[in-house]
Amino acid sequence: MRTEKSDIEGLTILGGKAQPSKNLEAFPNRTPDRYYLVSLHTDEFTCLCPKTGQPDFATIHVDYVPDQKVVESKSFKLYLWSYRNEGAFHEHVVNLILDDLQKVLDAHWIRVTGIFNIRGGIGITVEAEHTKTPEAREQWMNRRPENAADRQ
């Protein structure tokens, strides 16, 4: 499979100016009949405590098995950047990321893990997932560590 010119026609962020944005973009999956894993990872995620306004730092892992679409990585980077000045509880932000990705991708299976830095002596890890196709989930859950801490 190769990338076709039509794959990039709907992408407006790639190659453009970098600004925080909630606009996630996707391109066609050229192998929708195959279950394969896409993993996205950043250790530069930041948001704000909704009460104090203090910054919270986290590592975000996204694992998903695409169906018809694959997320364009620059749009995902700018999407994560958009949380930098927003107040959000850790549990809420991880579930929002999951919901927004699933809305764009309609993935067979998707999991978002947020590993938030220790603050006040407590570290928080939040995992949220959505399964559309149980077979896709099973294929990757048997091969990947269950515990997000194992991936650090």
C-alpha positions as semicolon CSV with decimal commas, in nm:
position;residue;x (nm);y (nm);z (nm)
1;M;0,000;0,000;0,000
2;R;0,115;0,348;-0,066
3;T;-0,013;0,687;0,031
4;E;-0,237;0,829;-0,238
5;K;-0,275;1,198;-0,320
6;S;-0,640;1,168;-0,216
7;D;-0,528;1,066;0,135
8;I;-0,400;1,416;0,208
9;E;-0,671;1,622;0,036
10;G;-0,877;1,669;0,353
11;L;-0,582;1,745;0,581
12;T;-0,563;2,115;0,658
13;I;-0,327;2,119;0,957
14;L;-0,031;1,921;0,821
15;G;0,214;2,166;0,668
16;G;0,037;2,466;0,820
17;K;0,114;2,700;1,106
18;A;0,133;2,530;1,447
19;Q;-0,136;2,661;1,682
20;P;-0,323;2,479;1,960
21;S;-0,643;2,333;1,818
22;K;-0,921;2,091;1,912
23;N;-0,949;1,995;1,544
24;L;-0,838;1,633;1,507
25;E;-0,784;1,519;1,150
26;A;-0,763;1,169;1,004
27;F;-0,667;1,007;0,677
28;P;-0,796;0,686;0,518
29;N;-0,667;0,353;0,646
30;R;-0,538;0,167;0,341
31;T;-0,550;-0,170;0,521
32;P;-0,884;-0,172;0,706
33;D;-0,910;-0,551;0,680
34;R;-0,604;-0,596;0,905
35;Y;-0,589;-0,543;1,280
36;Y;-0,274;-0,346;1,349
37;L;-0,177;-0,131;1,642
38;V;-0,101;0,240;1,627
39;S;0,070;0,381;1,938
40;L;0,111;0,750;2,011
41;H;0,317;0,870;2,305
42;T;0,419;1,201;2,457
43;D;0,576;1,294;2,786
44;E;0,511;1,666;2,730
45;F;0,138;1,690;2,809
46;T;0,030;1,973;3,035
47;C;-0,299;2,103;3,167
48;L;-0,396;2,309;3,468
49;C;-0,551;2,216;3,800
50;P;-0,910;2,341;3,769
51;K;-0,905;2,476;4,127
52;T;-0,557;2,620;4,178
53;G;-0,447;2,689;3,821
54;Q;-0,116;2,513;3,890
55;P;0,029;2,316;3,599
56;D;-0,004;1,939;3,586
57;F;0,236;1,737;3,373
58;A;0,170;1,393;3,228
59;T;0,275;1,124;2,991
60;I;-0,004;1,032;2,752
61;H;-0,017;0,697;2,574
62;V;-0,272;0,621;2,304
63;D;-0,302;0,272;2,158
64;Y;-0,563;0,197;1,895
65;V;-0,655;-0,044;1,620
66;P;-0,783;0,165;1,330
67;D;-1,088;0,081;1,123
68;Q;-1,142;0,319;0,831
69;K;-0,933;0,613;0,955
70;V;-0,594;0,690;1,110
71;V;-0,528;1,005;1,313
72;E;-0,289;1,256;1,158
73;S;-0,013;1,301;1,417
74;K;0,042;1,678;1,385
75;S;-0,327;1,743;1,446
76;F;-0,302;1,517;1,753
77;K;0,001;1,711;1,879
78;L;-0,183;2,044;1,841
79;Y;-0,491;1,891;2,001
80;L;-0,289;1,792;2,310
81;W;-0,129;2,137;2,312
82;S;-0,477;2,291;2,337
83;Y;-0,507;2,159;2,694
84;R;-0,206;2,360;2,814
85;N;-0,417;2,650;2,945
86;E;-0,729;2,454;3,039
87;G;-0,827;2,348;3,385
88;A;-0,922;1,981;3,396
89;F;-0,918;1,696;3,642
90;H;-0,695;1,411;3,527
91;E;-0,985;1,168;3,504
92;H;-1,184;1,408;3,288
93;V;-0,905;1,495;3,049
94;V;-0,817;1,131;2,973
95;N;-1,182;1,050;2,901
96;L;-1,217;1,362;2,683
97;I;-0,914;1,262;2,478
98;L;-1,061;0,914;2,434
99;D;-1,403;1,048;2,333
100;D;-1,260;1,298;2,085
101;L;-1,032;1,041;1,920
102;Q;-1,308;0,782;1,899
103;K;-1,545;1,037;1,745
104;V;-1,296;1,106;1,465
105;L;-1,162;0,752;1,418
106;D;-1,441;0,510;1,508
107;A;-1,153;0,272;1,588
108;H;-1,195;-0,102;1,643
109;W;-1,036;-0,051;1,983
110;I;-0,875;0,245;2,157
111;R;-0,712;0,304;2,495
112;V;-0,584;0,630;2,638
113;T;-0,356;0,630;2,942
114;G;-0,253;0,940;3,132
115;I;0,033;0,904;3,380
116;F;0,034;1,227;3,576
117;N;0,343;1,344;3,763
118;I;0,344;1,322;4,139
119;R;0,209;1,630;4,311
120;G;0,141;1,649;4,681
121;G;0,297;1,305;4,719
122;I;0,040;1,130;4,496
123;G;0,076;1,019;4,136
124;I;-0,236;0,948;3,935
125;T;-0,268;0,712;3,639
126;V;-0,593;0,709;3,445
127;E;-0,679;0,454;3,174
128;A;-0,991;0,469;2,960
129;E;-1,081;0,251;2,666
130;H;-1,349;0,189;2,409
131;T;-1,405;-0,139;2,225
132;K;-1,602;-0,167;1,903
133;T;-1,452;-0,497;1,786
134;P;-1,362;-0,737;2,072
135;E;-1,132;-0,946;1,848
136;A;-0,915;-0,641;1,778
137;R;-0,890;-0,566;2,150
138;E;-0,799;-0,924;2,240
139;Q;-0,521;-0,942;1,980
140;W;-0,338;-0,648;2,135
141;M;-0,425;-0,691;2,500
142;N;-0,252;-1,030;2,496
143;R;0,068;-0,870;2,365
144;R;0,081;-0,540;2,555
145;P;0,141;-0,479;2,926
146;E;-0,184;-0,431;3,118
147;N;-0,029;-0,188;3,358
148;A;0,063;0,149;3,209
149;A;0,344;0,181;3,463
150;D;0,515;-0,112;3,290
151;R;0,557;0,106;2,979
152;Q;0,764;0,377;3,145
